[in-house]
């Protein structure tokens, strides 16, 4: 009999993905984790009923999550990555000439099982000597640390379960405190067409702490609902105004060769369709 993974992230619709082979299905202590194979998406990681990543389309999400803020910043040496247990964003961060990446992931099982079953996503990133892997709640970490970072990347689950704290105004205020002057924070902000209120709330909460709040976008096939939004928060509006030629020079200097990401994509991803502009106070 055909088995289907039923994604229950959205109350109004369900996405069903055929499971040709279930590699793992377990309760980790923090969340329900499933890894299965599908002919279209390859290996699929799901947590608590929500698709997290797939080996086929992960490059779109992870390249955009990591390269856009680091290239826009232009001289990032210290990066804080919160969540991202599959290692896909980490691998892209480590393609840059950064000195240190602190990764704070709440669930060690996601890291261990991704290394075992999703190695095409993380590669050897977890072995990189520049990585300081901390198994802890990212919200508690930023509330307590006295370390400072040039770029903060929040590659979180959706605002349910352990990820909920990563969508609060208090967490964003703590991230702001942990940024160096001119630093930038980006976060996973859902698919605004389906998660409209979540997107509005995230942008409003970011505005309480940051002078320049925006979002950039990419369509990621496994995340239903059209374009996926990445929240953008900094006190330096010039980071969002670097032109295509300069972005291209920085990409070449860093030796980044994206399968999705490039200078045109970088600059174009800041464009907001009219329906998103109308959702936001200063859009
Ligand atoms: N790309 C995915 C998406 O769009 O939903 C996110 C992928 S990544 C696997 C999300 C990670 O965030 C998970 O490994 C989860 O354990 C981690 N996470 C959730 N809540 C967290 C918290 N409070 N602190 C640190 N990591 C957290």
Boltz pocket constraint, residues with backbone or C-beta under 6 A from the ligand:
constraints:
  - pocket:
      binder: B
      contacts: [[A, 51], [A, 52], [A, 53], [A, 61], [A, 82], [A, 83], [A, 84], [A, 85], [A, 86], [A, 104], [A, 105], [A, 106], [A, 107], [A, 110], [A, 136], [A, 137], [A, 138], [A, 139], [A, 155], [A, 156], [A, 157], [A, 158], [A, 161], [A, 162], [A, 163], [A, 164], [A, 165], [A, 166], [A, 188]]
      max_distance: 6.0
